[in-house]
């Protein structure tokens, strides 16, 4: 029975590689690598199920599986065997989705730029001819786009040759945050044209560095307003994806004063003020960004309720008086040394027992590993600094900064953000004290 189970595990492990032989010869080498990973995972599972297997036998088992994966004859057998054929086809489709992923994103981008989702939401199902005339596209080109969008479930076919919103297109309606991110990816893809070169250079792609100038600027607080306007607008447009998760996960009504670090143009503090009418709010960001925030908040009639402070959390002490400090998508922009400096500055600004809330996409999140480790890993690489961290990594940094009672909060969409809260301990967080007040200046911004 054990031999039969091992054989079954091997067949399952190698089916990813076999599937590529059946689906696409061009992807064969990649499939083999993928199948090897699957094989190792199955070998680990098999080892866990049979504790009697020693390390030496486990290693021999893995080597045997890898040799099977490397055999074209075995891959052909797995692709044709009745019991493994369905799995082979699923793995083939999954692998080809990776191969074709860039093309899929461009189909989505074309739909966004043509505003197809909003038009179909407002006008109902329409034919390719109507849409082609509206957008001055050749009919065959529009038909090609619509059929591609249907295959990706962005659109769906209706009777009479009409097209309507699909299961994945409907959430794009009334979602400017997501549309803004789709448009923004043009800069990211420009830097990812040669990913190996980007890895060798350890990041700092030209397009992304230009888009996020503070990532490479020696003194980000001295950036002119025009240099921060574009990325501030993107942050403002995309923040609702995070704001909804944070406000749904943590009740701000229990606090009297909130300080939002790196708060951009103030969209989060405005939402927090609306949710908790008695909450006093402070915002801290680079001076040119703070100027944009003042104008935006004044236009919303919130200038008296929300105080805006300009400065650098590496060079200036943070405003005092808050009993909760929020860091939304801030720490993952920085390496560990700078992230720790930020957290120490936050600790110094809080009273003992005060709360810090960290919200950002996290590595190794359940059901969202690709988002944290692959997407944000390479996004931050191209940006020039920062790294995705797991909840455990962030917990370690928080504890090093003097925080205690770190806990993770449940969010509705871990894909978008994870949330941690912690309490400021009574002890000193480790930074120097200057002119009678704790300074955040522990390391210089790179």
Beta strands, then each sheet from edge to edge (+ up, - down):
strand 1: 126-127
strand 2: 155-158
strand 3: 162-165
strand 4: 257-261
strand 5: 280-285
strand 6: 306-310
strand 7: 324-328
strand 8: 355-360
strand 9: 403-409
strand 10: 418-424
strand 11: 433-434
strand 12: 437-438
sheet 1: 1+ 3- 2+
sheet 2: 6+ 5+ 4+ 7+ 8+ 10- 9+
sheet 3: 11+ 12-
end
